Amino acid sequence: MPFTLQLLGWTSTINSMKNFLPSGAEALAPHTRGSACYKDVVQTFYDVEAHQFSTDDSIRKRGAIALFLCDAEADSIAVPRECNIGAQGQPSAVGVLDWDDYEMQACIHALHRTPQLWASFDNHRKVFPLLLVIQRQRNGVDEAREIYSEIAQQQQRFLSYASSTARKHAQETEELLAQSAGAIRQLHQTLIATLAHGSGILRGLSEEITANMSILHAELVNVTSVRIFSSIDDKMNSALKELRKNHESSTETALLRAIDAIRVALIRANSEIANDRASVQKLVAHDGPVATLLDNFGQQQTLAFAASRAHQIELESQNGQLHQAISNLRGVIQEVYRFDARRRELLEEEIVSKRRSVKKARPLLLSLIPDIASERDDIDWTGERSFSSLTLLVRNAR
């Protein structure tokens, strides 16, 4: 921006100098008005030996004579014969340069004889160096004018180039900004995709850990359940064996013992379940191995809660299975009761049938065993006494 202001300052300076330049041309106006002779003389002398005007007096004299001849031509003044040198008797101001020194001195002496002519010549001799200086300044001003015009054009071209370069640079900057914005958006999308991929990996690891924990917990529960149900099965088998063994002697006592044994087994099963629950809670405790593993992945509380919930669900399932086993056992016991009741009914029916048979066989027995008549009141004819004694009597009778 400061460089542009500097260029604008130079342009304004050049324009002001252009406005000033015509003053150099106006300096020769009095000598060029009305005739081109003065201009031709000054320009010719300047072109030929302008660099010698300050040291060569001959140049000054020849120039003064040439200017006098221009005055004579402009004002129609009679020229001395010595100065009237030219083609067909007409003097040539520019041709003074071709005179020799003798011709020049003869013309000067002729002008000296006439005071008015000499005054004009002497004035031109004094002014002629200044005219050369002015011509040189004019030429310099023209050159400067051309130079400054060229500089101004170059500056205009440079300003146009700078402006186009600035516009191009601004356009490239906008394109770079757009590309940068696109790259930033792409980088943002890449970061989002990377975070999503990382989250997926962490989610997969978490699910894998959860699955491993579920498998571990399931194995623990399965081992515990197998051990508990194996113990329950053993207790139930032993209870059933004891029921079968003691059924004939005392069904109710055996059932009570079996129920007590089952109760003890249930108590032990509950104790083992509590122990397993304590072990699982210890396993998923804050300072346990599972908690340490979960701490590494930042999901200790979630997985511990999930493990505790799964264990609670599993325990509820085990309790349901235990209740189902107890219900099944109760059904078995009820079946045993029903079987015993049915057996009692069969025994009672058999006893009634045997009593009927005995009643039918009583007359025969009395007739077969005469001695039994005296003891017939002591015989248990109704079957209330031991059936084994009756069987022994029948066997002895046979």
The 8 nearest C-alpha neighbors of each residue, nearest first, counted from 0:
[[1, 3, 2, 4, 5, 6, 7, 161],
 [2, 0, 4, 3, 5, 6, 7, 8],
 [3, 1, 5, 4, 0, 6, 7, 8],
 [4, 2, 6, 0, 5, 1, 7, 158],
 [3, 5, 7, 1, 6, 2, 8, 0],
 [6, 4, 2, 8, 3, 7, 1, 9],
 [7, 5, 3, 9, 8, 4, 10, 2],
 [6, 8, 4, 10, 5, 9, 3, 11],
 [9, 7, 5, 11, 6, 10, 4, 12],
 [10, 8, 12, 6, 7, 11, 13, 5],
 [9, 11, 7, 13, 8, 12, 6, 151],
 [10, 12, 14, 8, 13, 9, 15, 7],
 [13, 11, 9, 15, 10, 14, 16, 8],
 [14, 12, 16, 10, 15, 11, 17, 9],
 [13, 15, 17, 11, 16, 12, 10, 18],
 [14, 16, 18, 12, 17, 13, 11, 19],
 [17, 15, 19, 13, 18, 14, 20, 12],
 [18, 16, 14, 20, 19, 15, 13, 144],
 [17, 19, 15, 16, 20, 14, 21, 22],
 [18, 20, 16, 17, 21, 22, 15, 23],
 [19, 21, 17, 22, 18, 23, 16, 140],
 [20, 22, 24, 23, 19, 25, 18, 17],
 [23, 21, 25, 20, 24, 19, 26, 18],
 [24, 22, 137, 21, 25, 26, 20, 140],
 [25, 23, 21, 26, 22, 27, 137, 28],
 [24, 26, 22, 28, 27, 23, 21, 29],
 [25, 27, 24, 23, 28, 22, 133, 29],
 [28, 26, 25, 30, 29, 24, 31, 133],
 [27, 29, 25, 31, 30, 26, 32, 24],
 [30, 28, 32, 27, 31, 26, 25, 33],
 [31, 29, 28, 27, 37, 32, 38, 34],
 [32, 30, 28, 37, 38, 29, 34, 35],
 [33, 31, 29, 34, 28, 30, 35, 27],
 [32, 34, 31, 35, 73, 30, 29, 36],
 [35, 33, 36, 32, 31, 37, 73, 38],
 [34, 36, 38, 37, 31, 39, 33, 32],
 [37, 35, 39, 34, 38, 69, 40, 31],
 [36, 38, 40, 31, 39, 35, 30, 41],
 [37, 39, 35, 41, 36, 40, 31, 42],
 [38, 40, 36, 42, 37, 41, 43, 35],
 [41, 39, 37, 43, 38, 42, 93, 44],
 [40, 42, 44, 38, 43, 39, 45, 37],
 [41, 43, 45, 39, 40, 44, 38, 46],
 [44, 42, 46, 40, 45, 41, 39, 47],
 [43, 45, 47, 41, 46, 42, 48, 40],
 [44, 46, 49, 42, 43, 47, 48, 41],
 [45, 47, 43, 44, 42, 48, 49, 41],
 [48, 46, 44, 45, 43, 49, 50, 42],
 [49, 47, 50, 51, 45, 44, 46, 52],
 [48, 50, 45, 51, 52, 46, 47, 44],
 [49, 51, 48, 52, 53, 45, 47, 54],
 [52, 50, 49, 48, 53, 54, 55, 58],
 [53, 51, 55, 54, 49, 50, 58, 128],
 [52, 54, 51, 55, 128, 50, 56, 59],
 [53, 55, 51, 52, 56, 58, 50, 57],
 [56, 54, 57, 52, 51, 58, 53, 59],
 [57, 55, 59, 58, 54, 60, 52, 53],
 [58, 56, 60, 59, 55, 61, 100, 62],
 [59, 57, 61, 56, 60, 55, 62, 52],
 [58, 60, 56, 62, 57, 61, 124, 63],
 [61, 59, 63, 57, 62, 58, 124, 64],
 [62, 60, 64, 58, 63, 59, 57, 95],
 [61, 63, 65, 59, 60, 64, 58, 66],
 [62, 64, 124, 123, 60, 66, 65, 61],
 [65, 63, 67, 61, 62, 66, 60, 68],
 [66, 64, 92, 62, 68, 67, 63, 61],
 [65, 67, 69, 63, 68, 64, 62, 70],
 [68, 66, 64, 70, 69, 65, 120, 63],
 [67, 69, 71, 65, 66, 70, 92, 72],
 [68, 70, 66, 72, 67, 71, 36, 73],
 [71, 69, 67, 73, 68, 72, 74, 66],
 [70, 72, 76, 68, 75, 74, 69, 73],
 [73, 71, 69, 75, 70, 74, 68, 76],
 [72, 74, 70, 71, 75, 69, 34, 33],
 [73, 75, 71, 76, 72, 70, 69, 77],
 [76, 74, 71, 72, 73, 77, 70, 78],
 [75, 77, 71, 74, 78, 72, 70, 73],
 [78, 76, 75, 79, 71, 72, 80, 74],
 [77, 79, 83, 76, 80, 82, 71, 68],
 [80, 78, 82, 81, 83, 109, 77, 110],
 [79, 81, 83, 82, 78, 84, 109, 106],
 [80, 82, 106, 79, 83, 105, 109, 84],
 [83, 81, 106, 80, 79, 84, 78, 90],
 [82, 84, 90, 80, 81, 88, 78, 79],
 [85, 83, 90, 82, 88, 89, 81, 86],
 [86, 84, 90, 89, 88, 91, 87, 83],
 [85, 87, 88, 89, 84, 90, 91, 83],
 [86, 88, 89, 85, 84, 90, 83, 91],
 [87, 89, 85, 86, 83, 84, 90, 80],
 [90, 88, 85, 87, 86, 83, 91, 84],
 [91, 89, 85, 83, 84, 88, 92, 68],
 [92, 90, 94, 93, 85, 89, 95, 84],
 [91, 93, 65, 94, 95, 68, 69, 90],
 [92, 94, 95, 91, 40, 96, 65, 43],
 [93, 95, 91, 96, 92, 97, 98, 85],
 [96, 94, 98, 97, 93, 92, 61, 65],
 [95, 97, 94, 98, 93, 61, 44, 99],
 [96, 98, 95, 94, 99, 93, 61, 100],
 [99, 97, 95, 96, 102, 103, 100, 94],
 [98, 100, 102, 101, 103, 97, 96, 95],
 [99, 101, 103, 102, 104, 98, 57, 105],
 [102, 100, 104, 103, 99, 105, 98, 106],
 [103, 101, 105, 100, 99, 104, 98, 106],
 [102, 104, 100, 106, 101, 105, 99, 107],
 [103, 105, 107, 101, 106, 102, 100, 108],
 [106, 104, 102, 108, 107, 103, 81, 101],
 [107, 105, 82, 81, 109, 103, 104, 108],
 [106, 108, 104, 110, 109, 105, 111, 103],
 [109, 107, 111, 105, 110, 106, 104, 112],
 [108, 110, 106, 107, 111, 112, 105, 79],
 [111, 109, 117, 107, 112, 108, 116, 113],
 [112, 110, 108, 117, 109, 113, 107, 114],
 [111, 113, 110, 109, 114, 108, 117, 116],
 [112, 114, 116, 111, 110, 115, 117, 109],
 [115, 113, 117, 116, 118, 112, 111, 110],
 [116, 114, 118, 117, 113, 119, 110, 120],
 [117, 115, 119, 113, 118, 110, 114, 120],
 [116, 118, 120, 114, 111, 110, 119, 115],
 [119, 117, 121, 115, 116, 120, 114, 122],
 [118, 120, 116, 122, 117, 121, 123, 115],
 [121, 119, 117, 123, 122, 118, 63, 67],
 [122, 120, 124, 118, 123, 119, 117, 125],
 [121, 123, 119, 125, 124, 120, 118, 126],
 [122, 124, 63, 126, 120, 125, 121, 127],
 [125, 123, 63, 121, 127, 122, 126, 59],
 [124, 126, 122, 123, 127, 121, 128, 129],
 [125, 127, 123, 129, 124, 128, 122, 130],
 [126, 128, 130, 129, 124, 123, 125, 63],
 [129, 127, 131, 130, 126, 132, 52, 125],
 [128, 130, 132, 126, 131, 127, 133, 125],
 [129, 131, 127, 133, 128, 132, 134, 126],
 [132, 130, 134, 128, 129, 133, 135, 45],
 [131, 133, 129, 135, 130, 134, 136, 128],
 [132, 134, 136, 130, 135, 131, 137, 129],
 [135, 133, 137, 131, 136, 132, 138, 130],
 [134, 136, 132, 138, 133, 137, 139, 131],
 [137, 135, 139, 133, 134, 138, 140, 132],
 [138, 136, 134, 140, 23, 139, 135, 133],
 [137, 139, 141, 135, 140, 136, 134, 142],
 [140, 138, 136, 142, 137, 141, 143, 135],
 [139, 141, 143, 137, 138, 142, 144, 136],
 [142, 140, 144, 138, 143, 139, 137, 145],
 [141, 143, 139, 145, 144, 140, 146, 138],
 [144, 142, 146, 140, 141, 145, 147, 139],
 [143, 145, 141, 147, 142, 146, 140, 148],
 [144, 146, 148, 142, 143, 147, 149, 141],
 [147, 145, 143, 149, 148, 144, 142, 150],
 [146, 148, 150, 144, 149, 145, 143, 151],
 [149, 147, 145, 151, 150, 146, 144, 152],
 [148, 150, 152, 146, 147, 151, 145, 153],
 [151, 149, 147, 153, 148, 152, 154, 146],
 [150, 152, 154, 148, 149, 153, 147, 155],
 [153, 151, 155, 149, 154, 150, 156, 148],
 [152, 154, 150, 156, 155, 151, 157, 149],
 [153, 155, 157, 151, 152, 156, 158, 150],
 [156, 154, 152, 158, 157, 153, 151, 159],
 [157, 155, 153, 159, 154, 158, 160, 152],
 [156, 158, 154, 160, 155, 159, 153, 161],
 [159, 157, 161, 155, 160, 156, 154, 162],
 [160, 158, 156, 162, 157, 161, 163, 155],
 [159, 161, 157, 163, 158, 162, 164, 156],
 [162, 160, 164, 158, 159, 163, 157, 165],
 [161, 163, 165, 159, 164, 160, 158, 166],
 [164, 162, 166, 160, 165, 161, 167, 159],
 [163, 165, 161, 167, 162, 166, 168, 160],
 [164, 166, 168, 162, 163, 167, 161, 169],
 [167, 165, 169, 163, 168, 164, 170, 162],
 [168, 166, 164, 170, 169, 165, 163, 171],
 [167, 169, 165, 171, 166, 170, 164, 172],
 [170, 168, 172, 166, 167, 171, 165, 173],
 [169, 171, 167, 173, 172, 168, 166, 174],
 [172, 170, 174, 168, 173, 169, 175, 167],
 [171, 173, 169, 175, 170, 174, 168, 176],
 [174, 172, 176, 170, 175, 171, 177, 169],
 [175, 173, 171, 177, 176, 172, 178, 170],
 [176, 174, 178, 172, 177, 173, 179, 171],
 [175, 177, 179, 173, 174, 178, 180, 172],
 [176, 178, 174, 180, 179, 175, 173, 181],
 [179, 177, 175, 181, 176, 180, 182, 174],
 [180, 178, 176, 182, 177, 181, 175, 183],
 [179, 181, 183, 177, 178, 182, 176, 184],
 [180, 182, 178, 184, 179, 183, 185, 177],
 [181, 183, 179, 185, 180, 184, 186, 178],
 [182, 184, 186, 180, 181, 185, 179, 187],
 [185, 183, 187, 181, 186, 182, 180, 188],
 [184, 186, 182, 188, 187, 183, 189, 181],
 [187, 185, 189, 183, 184, 188, 182, 190],
 [188, 186, 184, 190, 185, 189, 183, 191],
 [187, 189, 191, 185, 190, 186, 192, 184],
 [190, 188, 186, 192, 187, 191, 193, 185],
 [191, 189, 193, 187, 188, 192, 194, 186],
 [190, 192, 188, 194, 193, 189, 195, 187],
 [191, 193, 195, 189, 190, 194, 196, 188],
 [194, 192, 190, 196, 195, 191, 189, 197],
 [195, 193, 197, 191, 196, 192, 198, 190],
 [194, 196, 198, 192, 193, 197, 191, 199],
 [195, 197, 199, 193, 194, 198, 192, 200],
 [198, 196, 194, 200, 199, 195, 193, 201],
 [199, 197, 195, 201, 196, 200, 202, 194],
 [198, 200, 202, 196, 197, 201, 203, 195],
 [199, 201, 203, 197, 202, 198, 204, 196],
 [202, 200, 204, 198, 203, 199, 205, 197],
 [203, 201, 199, 205, 200, 204, 198, 206],
 [204, 202, 200, 206, 201, 205, 199, 207],
 [203, 205, 207, 201, 202, 206, 208, 200],
 [206, 204, 202, 208, 203, 207, 209, 201],
 [207, 205, 209, 203, 208, 204, 210, 202],
 [206, 208, 204, 210, 209, 205, 203, 211],
 [209, 207, 211, 205, 210, 206, 212, 204],
 [210, 208, 206, 212, 207, 211, 213, 205],
 [209, 211, 213, 207, 212, 208, 206, 214],
 [212, 210, 208, 214, 213, 209, 215, 207],
 [211, 213, 215, 209, 210, 214, 216, 208],
 [212, 214, 210, 216, 211, 215, 217, 209],
 [213, 215, 217, 211, 212, 216, 218, 210],
 [216, 214, 212, 218, 217, 213, 211, 219],
 [215, 217, 213, 219, 218, 214, 212, 220],
 [218, 216, 214, 220, 219, 215, 213, 221],
 [217, 219, 221, 215, 216, 220, 222, 214],
 [220, 218, 216, 222, 217, 221, 223, 215],
 [219, 221, 217, 223, 218, 222, 224, 216],
 [222, 220, 218, 224, 223, 219, 217, 225],
 [221, 223, 225, 219, 220, 224, 218, 226],
 [224, 222, 220, 226, 221, 225, 227, 219],
 [223, 225, 221, 227, 226, 222, 220, 228],
 [226, 224, 222, 228, 223, 227, 229, 221],
 [225, 227, 229, 223, 224, 228, 222, 230],
 [228, 226, 224, 230, 229, 225, 268, 223],
 [229, 227, 231, 225, 230, 226, 224, 232],
 [228, 230, 232, 226, 227, 231, 225, 233],
 [229, 231, 233, 227, 228, 232, 234, 226],
 [230, 232, 228, 234, 233, 229, 235, 227],
 [233, 231, 235, 229, 234, 230, 228, 236],
 [234, 232, 230, 236, 231, 235, 237, 229],
 [235, 233, 231, 237, 232, 236, 238, 230],
 [234, 236, 238, 232, 237, 233, 239, 231],
 [237, 235, 239, 233, 238, 234, 232, 240],
 [236, 238, 240, 234, 235, 239, 233, 241],
 [239, 237, 235, 257, 241, 236, 240, 234],
 [240, 238, 242, 236, 241, 237, 235, 243],
 [241, 239, 237, 243, 242, 238, 244, 236],
 [240, 242, 244, 238, 239, 243, 245, 237],
 [243, 241, 239, 253, 245, 240, 244, 246],
 [244, 242, 240, 246, 241, 245, 239, 247],
 [245, 243, 241, 242, 246, 240, 247, 239],
 [244, 246, 242, 248, 247, 243, 253, 249],
 [247, 245, 250, 243, 249, 248, 242, 244],
 [246, 248, 245, 249, 250, 244, 243, 242],
 [249, 247, 245, 246, 250, 244, 253, 252],
 [250, 248, 246, 252, 251, 245, 247, 253],
 [251, 249, 246, 253, 252, 254, 245, 247],
 [250, 252, 254, 253, 249, 255, 246, 256],
 [253, 251, 255, 254, 249, 250, 256, 245],
 [254, 252, 256, 242, 250, 251, 255, 245],
 [253, 255, 257, 251, 256, 252, 258, 250],
 [256, 254, 258, 252, 257, 253, 259, 251],
 [255, 257, 259, 253, 258, 254, 260, 252],
 [256, 258, 238, 260, 254, 259, 255, 253],
 [257, 259, 261, 255, 256, 260, 262, 254],
 [260, 258, 262, 256, 257, 261, 255, 263],
 [259, 261, 257, 263, 262, 258, 256, 264],
 [262, 260, 264, 258, 263, 259, 265, 257],
 [261, 263, 259, 265, 264, 260, 258, 266],
 [262, 264, 266, 260, 261, 265, 259, 267],
 [265, 263, 261, 267, 262, 266, 268, 260],
 [264, 266, 268, 262, 267, 263, 269, 261],
 [267, 265, 263, 269, 268, 264, 270, 262],
 [266, 268, 270, 264, 265, 269, 271, 263],
 [267, 269, 265, 271, 270, 266, 227, 264],
 [270, 268, 272, 266, 267, 271, 265, 273],
 [271, 269, 267, 273, 268, 272, 266, 274],
 [270, 272, 274, 268, 273, 269, 275, 267],
 [271, 273, 269, 275, 274, 270, 276, 268],
 [272, 274, 276, 270, 271, 275, 269, 277],
 [275, 273, 271, 277, 276, 272, 278, 270],
 [276, 274, 278, 272, 277, 273, 271, 279],
 [275, 277, 273, 279, 274, 278, 272, 280],
 [276, 278, 274, 280, 275, 279, 281, 273],
 [279, 277, 281, 275, 276, 280, 282, 274],
 [278, 280, 282, 276, 281, 277, 275, 283],
 [281, 279, 277, 283, 282, 278, 284, 276],
 [282, 280, 284, 278, 279, 283, 277, 287],
 [281, 283, 279, 280, 287, 284, 278, 289],
 [282, 284, 280, 289, 281, 287, 290, 303],
 [285, 283, 281, 287, 286, 282, 280, 290],
 [286, 284, 290, 287, 283, 291, 299, 281],
 [287, 285, 284, 290, 291, 288, 283, 289],
 [286, 288, 284, 290, 282, 289, 285, 283],
 [289, 287, 291, 290, 292, 282, 286, 283],
 [288, 290, 292, 291, 283, 287, 293, 282],
 [289, 291, 293, 287, 292, 288, 285, 299],
 [292, 290, 288, 294, 289, 293, 287, 295],
 [293, 291, 289, 290, 295, 294, 288, 296],
 [292, 294, 299, 290, 296, 295, 298, 291],
 [293, 295, 297, 291, 299, 296, 292, 290],
 [296, 294, 293, 292, 297, 291, 298, 299],
 [295, 297, 293, 294, 298, 292, 205, 299],
 [296, 298, 294, 295, 299, 293, 300, 292],
 [299, 297, 293, 301, 296, 300, 302, 294],
 [298, 300, 293, 294, 302, 301, 290, 303],
 [299, 301, 303, 302, 298, 304, 293, 290],
 [302, 300, 304, 298, 303, 299, 305, 306],
 [301, 303, 305, 304, 299, 300, 306, 298],
 [304, 302, 306, 300, 305, 301, 299, 283],
 [303, 305, 307, 301, 302, 306, 308, 300],
 [304, 306, 302, 308, 303, 307, 309, 301],
 [307, 305, 303, 309, 308, 304, 302, 310],
 [308, 306, 310, 304, 309, 305, 303, 311],
 [309, 307, 311, 305, 310, 306, 304, 312],
 [308, 310, 312, 306, 311, 307, 305, 313],
 [311, 309, 313, 307, 312, 308, 306, 314],
 [312, 310, 308, 314, 313, 309, 307, 315],
 [313, 311, 309, 315, 310, 314, 308, 316],
 [312, 314, 316, 310, 311, 315, 309, 317],
 [315, 313, 317, 311, 316, 312, 310, 318],
 [316, 314, 318, 312, 317, 313, 319, 311],
 [315, 317, 313, 319, 314, 318, 312, 320],
 [318, 316, 314, 320, 319, 315, 321, 313],
 [319, 317, 321, 315, 320, 316, 314, 322],
 [320, 318, 316, 322, 317, 321, 323, 315],
 [319, 321, 323, 317, 318, 322, 324, 316],
 [322, 320, 318, 324, 323, 319, 317, 325],
 [323, 321, 325, 319, 324, 320, 326, 318],
 [322, 324, 320, 326, 321, 325, 319, 327],
 [325, 323, 321, 327, 326, 322, 328, 320],
 [326, 324, 328, 322, 327, 323, 329, 321],
 [327, 325, 323, 329, 324, 328, 322, 330],
 [326, 328, 330, 324, 325, 329, 323, 331],
 [329, 327, 331, 325, 330, 326, 324, 332],
 [328, 330, 332, 326, 331, 327, 325, 333],
 [329, 331, 327, 333, 328, 332, 334, 326],
 [330, 332, 328, 334, 329, 333, 335, 327],
 [333, 331, 335, 329, 334, 330, 328, 336],
 [332, 334, 336, 330, 335, 331, 329, 337],
 [333, 335, 331, 337, 332, 336, 338, 330],
 [334, 336, 332, 338, 333, 337, 339, 331],
 [337, 335, 333, 339, 334, 338, 340, 332],
 [336, 338, 334, 340, 335, 339, 341, 333],
 [339, 337, 335, 341, 336, 340, 334, 342],
 [340, 338, 342, 336, 341, 337, 335, 343],
 [341, 339, 337, 343, 342, 338, 336, 344],
 [340, 342, 338, 344, 339, 343, 337, 345],
 [343, 341, 339, 345, 344, 340, 338, 346],
 [344, 342, 346, 340, 345, 341, 347, 339],
 [343, 345, 341, 347, 342, 346, 348, 340],
 [344, 346, 342, 348, 343, 347, 349, 341],
 [347, 345, 343, 349, 348, 344, 350, 342],
 [346, 348, 350, 344, 349, 345, 343, 351],
 [347, 349, 345, 351, 346, 350, 352, 344],
 [350, 348, 346, 352, 347, 351, 345, 353],
 [349, 351, 347, 353, 352, 348, 346, 354],
 [352, 350, 354, 348, 349, 353, 347, 355],
 [353, 351, 349, 355, 350, 354, 348, 356],
 [352, 354, 356, 350, 355, 351, 349, 357],
 [355, 353, 357, 351, 356, 352, 382, 381],
 [354, 356, 358, 352, 353, 357, 359, 351],
 [355, 357, 353, 359, 354, 358, 360, 352],
 [358, 356, 360, 354, 359, 355, 361, 353],
 [357, 359, 355, 361, 356, 360, 354, 380],
 [358, 360, 356, 357, 361, 355, 362, 363],
 [361, 359, 357, 363, 358, 362, 356, 364],
 [360, 362, 364, 358, 363, 359, 357, 365],
 [363, 361, 365, 364, 360, 366, 359, 358],
 [364, 362, 366, 360, 361, 365, 367, 359],
 [363, 365, 367, 361, 366, 362, 368, 360],
 [366, 364, 362, 368, 363, 367, 369, 361],
 [365, 367, 363, 364, 368, 369, 362, 361],
 [368, 366, 364, 365, 363, 369, 396, 362],
 [367, 369, 365, 370, 371, 366, 364, 396],
 [370, 368, 371, 372, 365, 366, 367, 373],
 [371, 369, 372, 368, 373, 374, 365, 367],
 [370, 372, 374, 369, 373, 368, 375, 365],
 [371, 373, 375, 374, 370, 369, 365, 368],
 [372, 374, 371, 375, 370, 376, 369, 377],
 [375, 373, 371, 372, 377, 376, 378, 370],
 [374, 376, 372, 378, 377, 373, 371, 365],
 [375, 377, 374, 378, 373, 379, 372, 380],
 [376, 378, 375, 374, 379, 380, 373, 371],
 [379, 377, 375, 376, 380, 374, 384, 389],
 [380, 378, 381, 382, 384, 383, 377, 376],
 [379, 381, 382, 378, 357, 358, 354, 383],
 [380, 382, 379, 383, 354, 358, 384, 357],
 [383, 381, 384, 380, 379, 354, 386, 385],
 [382, 384, 381, 379, 385, 380, 386, 354],
 [385, 383, 382, 379, 386, 388, 381, 389],
 [384, 386, 387, 388, 383, 389, 382, 379],
 [385, 387, 389, 388, 384, 390, 382, 383],
 [386, 388, 390, 385, 389, 391, 384, 392],
 [389, 387, 391, 390, 386, 385, 392, 384],
 [390, 388, 392, 386, 391, 387, 393, 385],
 [389, 391, 387, 393, 388, 392, 394, 386],
 [392, 390, 394, 388, 389, 393, 395, 387],
 [393, 391, 395, 389, 394, 390, 396, 388],
 [392, 394, 396, 390, 391, 395, 389, 397],
 [395, 393, 391, 397, 392, 396, 390, 389],
 [396, 394, 392, 397, 393, 391, 390, 389],
 [397, 395, 393, 394, 392, 368, 367, 364],
 [396, 394, 395, 393, 392, 367, 391, 364]]
